């Protein structure tokens, strides 16, 4: 199945996934977190991993409330690893845009990546 057909099939669930991602990326205590995460969300991307998670749930006949949380968890883990990877590789571009470590600094990138890992664990225990 082409990616655009999969995206169309999962559009309603992906709206819920993206809303959950935006909600859980917020932080009232560390203003840098929403800045960095907004930069990442605005960079786009196919969100292939959450779509595959949702598709797998459907293929297995899952009909519960947790597939959206699991899809957001997968995206958080993926995004956290990208933040860490850009620091390790000293990357300056991702998806055609400056990386977070270039715009802010390595410490911010690593700490926001850690924050996303923590949020992913939080989402996991909610399911």
Backbone atoms as SQL, in Angstrom:
CREATE TABLE atoms (id INTEGER PRIMARY KEY, chain TEXT, resi INTEGER, resn TEXT, atom TEXT, x REAL, y REAL, z REAL);
INSERT INTO atoms VALUES
  (1, 'A', 1, 'UNK', 'N', 0.852, -1.172, 0.000),
  (2, 'A', 1, 'UNK', 'CA', 0.000, 0.000, 0.000),
  (3, 'A', 1, 'UNK', 'C', 0.901, 1.239, 0.000),
  (4, 'A', 2, 'UNK', 'N', 0.671, 2.175, -0.913),
  (5, 'A', 2, 'UNK', 'CA', 1.459, 3.411, -0.922),
  (6, 'A', 2, 'UNK', 'C', 1.248, 4.216, 0.364),
  (7, 'A', 3, 'UNK', 'N', 2.259, 4.983, 0.720),
  (8, 'A', 3, 'UNK', 'CA', 2.238, 5.742, 1.975),
  (9, 'A', 3, 'UNK', 'C', 1.061, 6.710, 2.041),
  (10, 'A', 4, 'UNK', 'N', 0.716, 7.355, 0.933),
  (11, 'A', 4, 'UNK', 'CA', -0.395, 8.308, 0.958),
  (12, 'A', 4, 'UNK', 'C', -1.727, 7.613, 1.235),
  (13, 'A', 5, 'UNK', 'N', -1.889, 6.384, 0.765),
  (14, 'A', 5, 'UNK', 'CA', -3.106, 5.625, 1.065),
  (15, 'A', 5, 'UNK', 'C', -3.153, 5.224, 2.533),
  (16, 'A', 6, 'UNK', 'N', -2.004, 4.834, 3.065),
  (17, 'A', 6, 'UNK', 'CA', -1.935, 4.490, 4.485),
  (18, 'A', 6, 'UNK', 'C', -2.251, 5.715, 5.337),
  (19, 'A', 7, 'UNK', 'N', -1.688, 6.863, 4.956),
  (20, 'A', 7, 'UNK', 'CA', -1.939, 8.108, 5.693),
  (21, 'A', 7, 'UNK', 'C', -3.425, 8.456, 5.661),
  (22, 'A', 8, 'UNK', 'N', -4.063, 8.269, 4.517),
  (23, 'A', 8, 'UNK', 'CA', -5.498, 8.550, 4.403),
  (24, 'A', 8, 'UNK', 'C', -6.312, 7.609, 5.295),
  (25, 'A', 9, 'UNK', 'N', -5.953, 6.345, 5.281),
  (26, 'A', 9, 'UNK', 'CA', -6.650, 5.341, 6.081),
  (27, 'A', 9, 'UNK', 'C', -6.543, 5.634, 7.584),
  (28, 'A', 10, 'UNK', 'N', -5.403, 6.167, 7.992),
  (29, 'A', 10, 'UNK', 'CA', -5.137, 6.391, 9.418),
  (30, 'A', 10, 'UNK', 'C', -5.301, 7.850, 9.834),
  (31, 'A', 11, 'UNK', 'N', -5.847, 8.691, 8.960),
  (32, 'A', 11, 'UNK', 'CA', -5.892, 10.140, 9.190),
  (33, 'A', 11, 'UNK', 'C', -6.532, 10.518, 10.526),
  (34, 'A', 12, 'UNK', 'N', -7.655, 9.909, 10.848),
  (35, 'A', 12, 'UNK', 'CA', -8.354, 10.265, 12.088),
  (36, 'A', 12, 'UNK', 'C', -7.501, 9.935, 13.315),
  (37, 'A', 13, 'UNK', 'N', -6.915, 8.753, 13.322),
  (38, 'A', 13, 'UNK', 'CA', -6.053, 8.373, 14.443),
  (39, 'A', 13, 'UNK', 'C', -4.803, 9.248, 14.500),
  (40, 'A', 14, 'UNK', 'N', -4.260, 9.629, 13.346),
  (41, 'A', 14, 'UNK', 'CA', -3.058, 10.468, 13.338),
  (42, 'A', 14, 'UNK', 'C', -3.343, 11.864, 13.875),
  (43, 'A', 15, 'UNK', 'N', -4.555, 12.368, 13.676),
  (44, 'A', 15, 'UNK', 'CA', -4.935, 13.647, 14.287),
  (45, 'A', 15, 'UNK', 'C', -4.843, 13.517, 15.807),
  (46, 'A', 16, 'UNK', 'N', -5.339, 12.411, 16.332),
  (47, 'A', 16, 'UNK', 'CA', -5.274, 12.174, 17.782),
  (48, 'A', 16, 'UNK', 'C', -3.835, 11.998, 18.248),
  (49, 'A', 17, 'UNK', 'N', -3.017, 11.291, 17.470),
  (50, 'A', 17, 'UNK', 'CA', -1.601, 11.105, 17.821),
  (51, 'A', 17, 'UNK', 'C', -0.892, 12.452, 17.861),
  (52, 'A', 18, 'UNK', 'N', -1.085, 13.268, 16.827),
  (53, 'A', 18, 'UNK', 'CA', -0.415, 14.568, 16.774),
  (54, 'A', 18, 'UNK', 'C', -0.874, 15.492, 17.898),
  (55, 'A', 19, 'UNK', 'N', -2.153, 15.434, 18.253),
  (56, 'A', 19, 'UNK', 'CA', -2.655, 16.236, 19.374),
  (57, 'A', 19, 'UNK', 'C', -2.012, 15.786, 20.686),
  (58, 'A', 20, 'UNK', 'N', -1.899, 14.480, 20.869),
  (59, 'A', 20, 'UNK', 'CA', -1.265, 13.953, 22.080),
  (60, 'A', 20, 'UNK', 'C', 0.213, 14.338, 22.125),
  (61, 'A', 21, 'UNK', 'N', 0.882, 14.264, 20.991),
  (62, 'A', 21, 'UNK', 'CA', 2.294, 14.657, 20.929),
  (63, 'A', 21, 'UNK', 'C', 2.448, 16.120, 21.331),
  (64, 'A', 22, 'UNK', 'N', 1.636, 16.998, 20.740),
  (65, 'A', 22, 'UNK', 'CA', 1.730, 18.428, 21.086),
  (66, 'A', 22, 'UNK', 'C', 1.443, 18.657, 22.571),
  (67, 'A', 23, 'UNK', 'N', 0.431, 17.967, 23.092),
  (68, 'A', 23, 'UNK', 'CA', 0.065, 18.122, 24.502),
  (69, 'A', 23, 'UNK', 'C', 1.190, 17.671, 25.426),
  (70, 'A', 24, 'UNK', 'N', 1.793, 16.530, 25.136),
  (71, 'A', 24, 'UNK', 'CA', 2.806, 15.969, 26.023),
  (72, 'A', 24, 'UNK', 'C', 4.190, 16.585, 25.836),
  (73, 'A', 25, 'UNK', 'N', 4.389, 17.344, 24.774),
  (74, 'A', 25, 'UNK', 'CA', 5.672, 18.028, 24.597),
  (75, 'A', 25, 'UNK', 'C', 5.725, 19.330, 25.391),
  (76, 'A', 26, 'UNK', 'N', 4.613, 19.737, 25.928),
  (77, 'A', 26, 'UNK', 'CA', 4.559, 20.979, 26.697),
  (78, 'A', 26, 'UNK', 'C', 5.263, 20.810, 28.039),
  (79, 'A', 27, 'UNK', 'N', 5.799, 21.909, 28.529),
  (80, 'A', 27, 'UNK', 'CA', 6.413, 21.917, 29.859),
  (81, 'A', 27, 'UNK', 'C', 6.230, 23.296, 30.462),
  (82, 'A', 28, 'UNK', 'N', 5.667, 23.337, 31.652),
  (83, 'A', 28, 'UNK', 'CA', 5.473, 24.612, 32.342),
  (84, 'A', 28, 'UNK', 'C', 6.723, 25.041, 33.102),
  (85, 'A', 29, 'UNK', 'N', 7.639, 24.118, 33.324),
  (86, 'A', 29, 'UNK', 'CA', 8.775, 24.391, 34.193),
  (87, 'A', 29, 'UNK', 'C', 10.071, 24.681, 33.452),
  (88, 'A', 30, 'UNK', 'N', 10.150, 24.295, 32.205),
  (89, 'A', 30, 'UNK', 'CA', 11.381, 24.485, 31.433),
  (90, 'A', 30, 'UNK', 'C', 11.015, 25.052, 30.066),
  (91, 'A', 31, 'UNK', 'N', 11.113, 26.367, 29.903),
  (92, 'A', 31, 'UNK', 'CA', 10.672, 26.993, 28.653),
  (93, 'A', 31, 'UNK', 'C', 11.438, 26.534, 27.414),
  (94, 'A', 32, 'UNK', 'N', 12.632, 26.035, 27.581),
  (95, 'A', 32, 'UNK', 'CA', 13.408, 25.576, 26.431),
  (96, 'A', 32, 'UNK', 'C', 12.766, 24.345, 25.783),
  (97, 'A', 33, 'UNK', 'N', 12.119, 23.516, 26.581),
  (98, 'A', 33, 'UNK', 'CA', 11.527, 22.280, 26.048),
  (99, 'A', 33, 'UNK', 'C', 10.492, 22.573, 24.964),
  (100, 'A', 34, 'UNK', 'N', 9.501, 23.441, 25.201),
  (101, 'A', 34, 'UNK', 'CA', 8.544, 23.717, 24.122),
  (102, 'A', 34, 'UNK', 'C', 9.190, 24.383, 22.905),
  (103, 'A', 35, 'UNK', 'N', 10.233, 25.175, 23.113),
  (104, 'A', 35, 'UNK', 'CA', 10.928, 25.799, 21.981),
  (105, 'A', 35, 'UNK', 'C', 11.549, 24.734, 21.080),
  (106, 'A', 36, 'UNK', 'N', 12.299, 23.830, 21.682),
  (107, 'A', 36, 'UNK', 'CA', 12.999, 22.798, 20.906),
  (108, 'A', 36, 'UNK', 'C', 11.994, 21.829, 20.292),
  (109, 'A', 37, 'UNK', 'N', 11.007, 21.405, 21.063),
  (110, 'A', 37, 'UNK', 'CA', 10.049, 20.441, 20.526),
  (111, 'A', 37, 'UNK', 'C', 9.193, 21.065, 19.421),
  (112, 'A', 38, 'UNK', 'N', 8.851, 22.345, 19.544),
  (113, 'A', 38, 'UNK', 'CA', 8.103, 23.015, 18.470),
  (114, 'A', 38, 'UNK', 'C', 8.926, 23.040, 17.190),
  (115, 'A', 39, 'UNK', 'N', 10.223, 23.287, 17.322),
  (116, 'A', 39, 'UNK', 'CA', 11.115, 23.269, 16.155),
  (117, 'A', 39, 'UNK', 'C', 11.079, 21.900, 15.482),
  (118, 'A', 40, 'UNK', 'N', 11.065, 20.851, 16.274),
  (119, 'A', 40, 'UNK', 'CA', 11.043, 19.490, 15.728),
  (120, 'A', 40, 'UNK', 'C', 9.710, 19.174, 15.058),
  (121, 'A', 41, 'UNK', 'N', 8.621, 19.551, 15.697),
  (122, 'A', 41, 'UNK', 'CA', 7.295, 19.266, 15.150),
  (123, 'A', 41, 'UNK', 'C', 7.086, 20.035, 13.845),
  (124, 'A', 42, 'UNK', 'N', 7.525, 21.292, 13.821),
  (125, 'A', 42, 'UNK', 'CA', 7.359, 22.116, 12.624),
  (126, 'A', 42, 'UNK', 'C', 8.219, 21.630, 11.465),
  (127, 'A', 43, 'UNK', 'N', 9.265, 20.858, 11.756),
  (128, 'A', 43, 'UNK', 'CA', 10.140, 20.351, 10.695),
  (129, 'A', 43, 'UNK', 'C', 9.429, 19.314, 9.838),
  (130, 'A', 44, 'UNK', 'N', 8.298, 18.853, 10.303),
  (131, 'A', 44, 'UNK', 'CA', 7.530, 17.897, 9.512),
  (132, 'A', 44, 'UNK', 'C', 8.028, 16.482, 9.692),
  (133, 'A', 45, 'UNK', 'N', 8.052, 15.769, 8.624),
  (134, 'A', 45, 'UNK', 'CA', 8.373, 14.352, 8.681),
  (135, 'A', 45, 'UNK', 'C', 7.123, 13.557, 8.369),
  (136, 'A', 46, 'UNK', 'N', 7.309, 12.339, 7.999),
  (137, 'A', 46, 'UNK', 'CA', 6.192, 11.502, 7.552),
  (138, 'A', 46, 'UNK', 'C', 5.412, 10.889, 8.703),
  (139, 'A', 47, 'UNK', 'N', 6.011, 10.860, 9.882),
  (140, 'A', 47, 'UNK', 'CA', 5.405, 10.172, 11.025),
  (141, 'A', 47, 'UNK', 'C', 5.137, 8.708, 10.671),
  (142, 'A', 48, 'UNK', 'N', 6.089, 8.109, 9.975),
  (143, 'A', 48, 'UNK', 'CA', 5.951, 6.727, 9.520),
  (144, 'A', 48, 'UNK', 'C', 5.835, 5.756, 10.692),
  (145, 'A', 49, 'UNK', 'N', 6.633, 5.944, 11.717),
  (146, 'A', 49, 'UNK', 'CA', 6.624, 5.010, 12.848),
  (147, 'A', 49, 'UNK', 'C', 5.278, 4.984, 13.575),
  (148, 'A', 50, 'UNK', 'N', 4.687, 6.144, 13.877),
  (149, 'A', 50, 'UNK', 'CA', 3.359, 6.074, 14.496),
  (150, 'A', 50, 'UNK', 'C', 2.307, 5.471, 13.555),
  (151, 'A', 51, 'UNK', 'N', 2.427, 5.767, 12.257),
  (152, 'A', 51, 'UNK', 'CA', 1.466, 5.175, 11.314),
  (153, 'A', 51, 'UNK', 'C', 1.592, 3.657, 11.283),
  (154, 'A', 52, 'UNK', 'N', 2.820, 3.152, 11.313),
  (155, 'A', 52, 'UNK', 'CA', 3.011, 1.698, 11.325),
  (156, 'A', 52, 'UNK', 'C', 2.471, 1.082, 12.611),
  (157, 'A', 53, 'UNK', 'N', 2.618, 1.792, 13.717),
  (158, 'A', 53, 'UNK', 'CA', 2.067, 1.314, 14.990),
  (159, 'A', 53, 'UNK', 'C', 0.546, 1.220, 14.910),
  (160, 'A', 54, 'UNK', 'N', -0.080, 2.265, 14.368),
  (161, 'A', 54, 'UNK', 'CA', -1.538, 2.263, 14.216),
  (162, 'A', 54, 'UNK', 'C', -1.995, 1.182, 13.240),
  (163, 'A', 55, 'UNK', 'N', -1.261, 1.030, 12.144),
  (164, 'A', 55, 'UNK', 'CA', -1.618, 0.009, 11.152),
  (165, 'A', 55, 'UNK', 'C', -1.497, -1.388, 11.749),
  (166, 'A', 56, 'UNK', 'N', -0.458, -1.620, 12.530),
  (167, 'A', 56, 'UNK', 'CA', -0.285, -2.928, 13.170),
  (168, 'A', 56, 'UNK', 'C', -1.433, -3.209, 14.132),
  (169, 'A', 57, 'UNK', 'N', -1.869, -2.187, 14.856),
  (170, 'A', 57, 'UNK', 'CA', -3.001, -2.365, 15.771),
  (171, 'A', 57, 'UNK', 'C', -4.246, -2.783, 14.998),
  (172, 'A', 58, 'UNK', 'N', -4.477, -2.122, 13.871),
  (173, 'A', 58, 'UNK', 'CA', -5.649, -2.478, 13.054),
  (174, 'A', 58, 'UNK', 'C', -5.529, -3.881, 12.470),
  (175, 'A', 59, 'UNK', 'N', -4.349, -4.195, 11.955),
  (176, 'A', 59, 'UNK', 'CA', -4.143, -5.515, 11.351),
  (177, 'A', 59, 'UNK', 'C', -4.350, -6.643, 12.352),
  (178, 'A', 60, 'UNK', 'N', -4.036, -6.359, 13.610),
  (179, 'A', 60, 'UNK', 'CA', -4.194, -7.378, 14.657),
  (180, 'A', 60, 'UNK', 'C', -5.589, -7.357, 15.271),
  (181, 'A', 61, 'UNK', 'N', -6.461, -6.497, 14.763),
  (182, 'A', 61, 'UNK', 'CA', -7.824, -6.439, 15.255),
  (183, 'A', 61, 'UNK', 'C', -7.980, -5.719, 16.578),
  (184, 'A', 62, 'UNK', 'N', -6.986, -4.914, 16.958),
  (185, 'A', 62, 'UNK', 'CA', -7.060, -4.196, 18.232),
  (186, 'A', 62, 'UNK', 'C', -8.181, -3.169, 18.180),
  (187, 'A', 63, 'UNK', 'N', -8.975, -3.105, 19.233),
  (188, 'A', 63, 'UNK', 'CA', -10.099, -2.180, 19.284),
  (189, 'A', 63, 'UNK', 'C', -10.161, -1.479, 20.638),
  (190, 'A', 64, 'UNK', 'N', -9.008, -1.194, 21.212),
  (191, 'A', 64, 'UNK', 'CA', -8.978, -0.562, 22.522),
  (192, 'A', 64, 'UNK', 'C', -8.573, 0.897, 22.434),
  (193, 'A', 65, 'UNK', 'N', -8.365, 1.514, 23.574),
  (194, 'A', 65, 'UNK', 'CA', -8.071, 2.946, 23.614),
  (195, 'A', 65, 'UNK', 'C', -6.581, 3.312, 23.596),
  (196, 'A', 66, 'UNK', 'N', -5.683, 2.343, 23.540),
  (197, 'A', 66, 'UNK', 'CA', -4.273, 2.653, 23.779),
  (198, 'A', 66, 'UNK', 'C', -3.396, 2.779, 22.540),
  (199, 'A', 67, 'UNK', 'N', -3.924, 2.503, 21.368),
  (200, 'A', 67, 'UNK', 'CA', -3.086, 2.550, 20.172),
  (201, 'A', 67, 'UNK', 'C', -2.534, 3.946, 19.903),
  (202, 'A', 68, 'UNK', 'N', -3.283, 4.980, 20.229),
  (203, 'A', 68, 'UNK', 'CA', -2.813, 6.355, 20.026),
  (204, 'A', 68, 'UNK', 'C', -1.644, 6.647, 20.965),
  (205, 'A', 69, 'UNK', 'N', -1.751, 6.225, 22.215),
  (206, 'A', 69, 'UNK', 'CA', -0.651, 6.412, 23.164),
  (207, 'A', 69, 'UNK', 'C', 0.606, 5.671, 22.709),
  (208, 'A', 70, 'UNK', 'N', 0.427, 4.450, 22.229),
  (209, 'A', 70, 'UNK', 'CA', 1.582, 3.678, 21.769),
  (210, 'A', 70, 'UNK', 'C', 2.232, 4.328, 20.555),
  (211, 'A', 71, 'UNK', 'N', 1.426, 4.849, 19.639),
  (212, 'A', 71, 'UNK', 'CA', 1.970, 5.514, 18.452),
  (213, 'A', 71, 'UNK', 'C', 2.743, 6.774, 18.846),
  (214, 'A', 72, 'UNK', 'N', 2.224, 7.541, 19.796),
  (215, 'A', 72, 'UNK', 'CA', 2.933, 8.737, 20.270),
  (216, 'A', 72, 'UNK', 'C', 4.222, 8.344, 20.987),
  (217, 'A', 73, 'UNK', 'N', 4.179, 7.257, 21.731),
  (218, 'A', 73, 'UNK', 'CA', 5.373, 6.762, 22.418),
  (219, 'A', 73, 'UNK', 'C', 6.480, 6.448, 21.427),
  (220, 'A', 74, 'UNK', 'N', 6.126, 5.758, 20.362),
  (221, 'A', 74, 'UNK', 'CA', 7.111, 5.408, 19.334),
  (222, 'A', 74, 'UNK', 'C', 7.714, 6.673, 18.726),
  (223, 'A', 75, 'UNK', 'N', 6.883, 7.674, 18.462),
  (224, 'A', 75, 'UNK', 'CA', 7.392, 8.925, 17.871),
  (225, 'A', 75, 'UNK', 'C', 8.291, 9.667, 18.858),
  (226, 'A', 76, 'UNK', 'N', 7.941, 9.674, 20.137),
  (227, 'A', 76, 'UNK', 'CA', 8.788, 10.327, 21.141),
  (228, 'A', 76, 'UNK', 'C', 10.159, 9.661, 21.210),
  (229, 'A', 77, 'UNK', 'N', 10.178, 8.345, 21.222),
  (230, 'A', 77, 'UNK', 'CA', 11.459, 7.631, 21.282),
  (231, 'A', 77, 'UNK', 'C', 12.283, 7.937, 20.040),
  (232, 'A', 78, 'UNK', 'N', 11.645, 7.915, 18.890),
  (233, 'A', 78, 'UNK', 'CA', 12.351, 8.224, 17.641),
  (234, 'A', 78, 'UNK', 'C', 12.925, 9.644, 17.671),
  (235, 'A', 79, 'UNK', 'N', 12.126, 10.608, 18.082),
  (236, 'A', 79, 'UNK', 'CA', 12.574, 12.003, 18.116),
  (237, 'A', 79, 'UNK', 'C', 13.694, 12.191, 19.127),
  (238, 'A', 80, 'UNK', 'N', 13.586, 11.545, 20.274),
  (239, 'A', 80, 'UNK', 'CA', 14.651, 11.640, 21.282),
  (240, 'A', 80, 'UNK', 'C', 15.966, 11.111, 20.732),
  (241, 'A', 81, 'UNK', 'N', 15.902, 9.991, 20.017),
  (242, 'A', 81, 'UNK', 'CA', 17.139, 9.430, 19.462),
  (243, 'A', 81, 'UNK', 'C', 17.716, 10.328, 18.378),
  (244, 'A', 82, 'UNK', 'N', 16.861, 11.015, 17.621),
  (245, 'A', 82, 'UNK', 'CA', 17.361, 11.956, 16.611),
  (246, 'A', 82, 'UNK', 'C', 18.093, 13.121, 17.273),
  (247, 'A', 83, 'UNK', 'N', 17.533, 13.639, 18.354),
  (248, 'A', 83, 'UNK', 'CA', 18.199, 14.731, 19.079),
  (249, 'A', 83, 'UNK', 'C', 19.570, 14.293, 19.574),
  (250, 'A', 84, 'UNK', 'N', 19.629, 13.125, 20.180),
  (251, 'A', 84, 'UNK', 'CA', 20.909, 12.615, 20.682),
  (252, 'A', 84, 'UNK', 'C', 21.871, 12.326, 19.538),
  (253, 'A', 85, 'UNK', 'N', 21.360, 11.749, 18.456),
  (254, 'A', 85, 'UNK', 'CA', 22.191, 11.413, 17.301),
  (255, 'A', 85, 'UNK', 'C', 22.823, 12.658, 16.683),
  (256, 'A', 86, 'UNK', 'N', 22.063, 13.732, 16.590),
  (257, 'A', 86, 'UNK', 'CA', 22.608, 14.969, 16.018),
  (258, 'A', 86, 'UNK', 'C', 23.753, 15.519, 16.855),
  (259, 'A', 87, 'UNK', 'N', 23.687, 15.337, 18.155),
  (260, 'A', 87, 'UNK', 'CA', 24.786, 15.777, 19.028),
  (261, 'A', 87, 'UNK', 'C', 26.009, 14.899, 18.797),
  (262, 'A', 88, 'UNK', 'N', 25.812, 13.595, 18.825),
  (263, 'A', 88, 'UNK', 'CA', 26.933, 12.660, 18.660),
  (264, 'A', 88, 'UNK', 'C', 27.607, 12.853, 17.303),
  (265, 'A', 89, 'UNK', 'N', 26.800, 13.011, 16.258),
  (266, 'A', 89, 'UNK', 'CA', 27.332, 13.156, 14.897),
  (267, 'A', 89, 'UNK', 'C', 27.743, 14.588, 14.560),
  (268, 'A', 90, 'UNK', 'N', 27.493, 15.512, 15.478),
  (269, 'A', 90, 'UNK', 'CA', 27.761, 16.937, 15.246),
  (270, 'A', 90, 'UNK', 'C', 27.055, 17.426, 13.982),
  (271, 'A', 91, 'UNK', 'N', 25.830, 16.967, 13.790),
  (272, 'A', 91, 'UNK', 'CA', 25.034, 17.340, 12.617),
  (273, 'A', 91, 'UNK', 'C', 24.568, 18.782, 12.727),
  (274, 'A', 92, 'UNK', 'N', 24.392, 19.399, 11.582),
  (275, 'A', 92, 'UNK', 'CA', 23.904, 20.777, 11.542),
  (276, 'A', 92, 'UNK', 'C', 22.590, 20.897, 10.779),
  (277, 'A', 93, 'UNK', 'N', 22.176, 19.842, 10.071),
  (278, 'A', 93, 'UNK', 'CA', 20.933, 19.874, 9.298),
  (279, 'A', 93, 'UNK', 'C', 20.153, 18.582, 9.520),
  (280, 'A', 94, 'UNK', 'N', 18.847, 18.739, 9.635),
  (281, 'A', 94, 'UNK', 'CA', 17.946, 17.585, 9.690),
  (282, 'A', 94, 'UNK', 'C', 16.673, 18.016, 8.977),
  (283, 'A', 95, 'UNK', 'N', 16.246, 17.195, 8.029),
  (284, 'A', 95, 'UNK', 'CA', 15.054, 17.489, 7.224),
  (285, 'A', 95, 'UNK', 'C', 15.155, 18.870, 6.571),
  (286, 'A', 96, 'UNK', 'N', 16.360, 19.224, 6.168),
  (287, 'A', 96, 'UNK', 'CA', 16.577, 20.491, 5.476),
  (288, 'A', 96, 'UNK', 'C', 16.589, 21.718, 6.366),
  (289, 'A', 97, 'UNK', 'N', 16.551, 21.522, 7.653),
  (290, 'A', 97, 'UNK', 'CA', 16.525, 22.651, 8.603),
  (291, 'A', 97, 'UNK', 'C', 17.688, 22.525, 9.571),
  (292, 'A', 98, 'UNK', 'N', 18.079, 23.633, 10.198),
  (293, 'A', 98, 'UNK', 'CA', 19.139, 23.555, 11.209),
  (294, 'A', 98, 'UNK', 'C', 18.709, 22.647, 12.367),
  (295, 'A', 99, 'UNK', 'N', 19.653, 21.885, 12.880),
  (296, 'A', 99, 'UNK', 'CA', 19.359, 20.986, 13.997),
  (297, 'A', 99, 'UNK', 'C', 19.197, 21.777, 15.291),
  (298, 'A', 100, 'UNK', 'N', 18.569, 21.139, 16.262),
  (299, 'A', 100, 'UNK', 'CA', 18.358, 21.783, 17.563),
  (300, 'A', 100, 'UNK', 'C', 19.686, 22.103, 18.238),
  (301, 'A', 101, 'UNK', 'N', 20.665, 21.207, 18.106),
  (302, 'A', 101, 'UNK', 'CA', 21.954, 21.466, 18.746),
  (303, 'A', 101, 'UNK', 'C', 22.673, 22.647, 18.100),
  (304, 'A', 102, 'UNK', 'N', 22.392, 22.940, 16.838),
  (305, 'A', 102, 'UNK', 'CA', 22.969, 24.115, 16.190),
  (306, 'A', 102, 'UNK', 'C', 22.247, 25.385, 16.634),
  (307, 'A', 103, 'UNK', 'N', 20.920, 25.326, 16.720),
  (308, 'A', 103, 'UNK', 'CA', 20.136, 26.504, 17.096),
  (309, 'A', 103, 'UNK', 'C', 20.264, 26.844, 18.573),
  (310, 'A', 104, 'UNK', 'N', 20.324, 25.835, 19.420),
  (311, 'A', 104, 'UNK', 'CA', 20.444, 26.067, 20.846),
  (312, 'A', 104, 'UNK', 'C', 21.843, 25.623, 21.262),
  (313, 'A', 105, 'UNK', 'N', 21.965, 24.439, 21.779),
  (314, 'A', 105, 'UNK', 'CA', 23.285, 23.904, 22.123),
  (315, 'A', 105, 'UNK', 'C', 23.154, 22.407, 22.379),
  (316, 'A', 106, 'UNK', 'N', 24.285, 21.747, 22.544),
  (317, 'A', 106, 'UNK', 'CA', 24.278, 20.296, 22.756),
  (318, 'A', 106, 'UNK', 'C', 23.555, 19.907, 24.038),
  (319, 'A', 107, 'UNK', 'N', 23.789, 20.678, 25.105),
  (320, 'A', 107, 'UNK', 'CA', 23.142, 20.341, 26.380),
  (321, 'A', 107, 'UNK', 'C', 21.625, 20.375, 26.245),
  (322, 'A', 108, 'UNK', 'N', 21.114, 21.412, 25.597),
  (323, 'A', 108, 'UNK', 'CA', 19.660, 21.513, 25.414),
  (324, 'A', 108, 'UNK', 'C', 19.132, 20.342, 24.601),
  (325, 'A', 109, 'UNK', 'N', 19.842, 19.979, 23.538),
  (326, 'A', 109, 'UNK', 'CA', 19.399, 18.862, 22.699),
  (327, 'A', 109, 'UNK', 'C', 19.359, 17.560, 23.485),
  (328, 'A', 110, 'UNK', 'N', 20.404, 17.304, 24.243),
  (329, 'A', 110, 'UNK', 'CA', 20.455, 16.067, 25.028),
  (330, 'A', 110, 'UNK', 'C', 19.370, 16.068, 26.101),
  (331, 'A', 111, 'UNK', 'N', 19.211, 17.174, 26.797),
  (332, 'A', 111, 'UNK', 'CA', 18.216, 17.227, 27.874),
  (333, 'A', 111, 'UNK', 'C', 16.790, 17.139, 27.337),
  (334, 'A', 112, 'UNK', 'N', 16.514, 17.780, 26.206),
  (335, 'A', 112, 'UNK', 'CA', 15.177, 17.652, 25.620),
  (336, 'A', 112, 'UNK', 'C', 14.968, 16.222, 25.119),
  (337, 'A', 113, 'UNK', 'N', 16.001, 15.606, 24.564),
  (338, 'A', 113, 'UNK', 'CA', 15.905, 14.193, 24.196),
  (339, 'A', 113, 'UNK', 'C', 15.596, 13.333, 25.408),
  (340, 'A', 114, 'UNK', 'N', 16.275, 13.601, 26.513),
  (341, 'A', 114, 'UNK', 'CA', 16.002, 12.867, 27.756),
  (342, 'A', 114, 'UNK', 'C', 14.566, 13.100, 28.231),
  (343, 'A', 115, 'UNK', 'N', 14.101, 14.337, 28.113),
  (344, 'A', 115, 'UNK', 'CA', 12.728, 14.675, 28.475),
  (345, 'A', 115, 'UNK', 'C', 11.745, 13.844, 27.643),
  (346, 'A', 116, 'UNK', 'N', 12.019, 13.740, 26.336),
  (347, 'A', 116, 'UNK', 'CA', 11.133, 12.958, 25.470),
  (348, 'A', 116, 'UNK', 'C', 11.170, 11.475, 25.822),
  (349, 'A', 117, 'UNK', 'N', 12.349, 10.971, 26.204),
  (350, 'A', 117, 'UNK', 'CA', 12.419, 9.586, 26.682),
  (351, 'A', 117, 'UNK', 'C', 11.548, 9.421, 27.928),
  (352, 'A', 118, 'UNK', 'N', 11.655, 10.358, 28.863),
  (353, 'A', 118, 'UNK', 'CA', 10.856, 10.281, 30.088),
  (354, 'A', 118, 'UNK', 'C', 9.364, 10.335, 29.769),
  (355, 'A', 119, 'UNK', 'N', 8.989, 11.221, 28.848),
  (356, 'A', 119, 'UNK', 'CA', 7.582, 11.319, 28.456),
  (357, 'A', 119, 'UNK', 'C', 7.112, 10.023, 27.791),
  (358, 'A', 120, 'UNK', 'N', 7.998, 9.400, 27.022),
  (359, 'A', 120, 'UNK', 'CA', 7.607, 8.143, 26.374),
  (360, 'A', 120, 'UNK', 'C', 7.362, 7.060, 27.426),
  (361, 'A', 121, 'UNK', 'N', 8.189, 7.024, 28.460),
  (362, 'A', 121, 'UNK', 'CA', 7.969, 6.052, 29.534),
  (363, 'A', 121, 'UNK', 'C', 6.656, 6.345, 30.254),
  (364, 'A', 122, 'UNK', 'N', 6.364, 7.618, 30.435),
  (365, 'A', 122, 'UNK', 'CA', 5.106, 8.014, 31.054),
  (366, 'A', 122, 'UNK', 'C', 3.919, 7.515, 30.221),
  (367, 'A', 123, 'UNK', 'N', 4.004, 7.713, 28.901),
  (368, 'A', 123, 'UNK', 'CA', 2.935, 7.234, 28.024),
  (369, 'A', 123, 'UNK', 'C', 2.805, 5.712, 28.083),
  (370, 'A', 124, 'UNK', 'N', 3.939, 5.026, 28.180),
  (371, 'A', 124, 'UNK', 'CA', 3.904, 3.559, 28.234),
  (372, 'A', 124, 'UNK', 'C', 3.160, 3.055, 29.462),
  (373, 'A', 125, 'UNK', 'N', 3.404, 3.677, 30.598),
  (374, 'A', 125, 'UNK', 'CA', 2.757, 3.170, 31.812),
  (375, 'A', 125, 'UNK', 'C', 1.283, 3.548, 31.875),
  (376, 'A', 126, 'UNK', 'N', 0.871, 4.512, 31.043),
  (377, 'A', 126, 'UNK', 'CA', -0.545, 4.874, 30.982),
  (378, 'A', 126, 'UNK', 'C', -1.345, 3.887, 30.143),
  (379, 'A', 127, 'UNK', 'N', -0.658, 3.034, 29.402),
  (380, 'A', 127, 'UNK', 'CA', -1.387, 2.114, 28.517),
  (381, 'A', 127, 'UNK', 'C', -1.622, 0.783, 29.195);
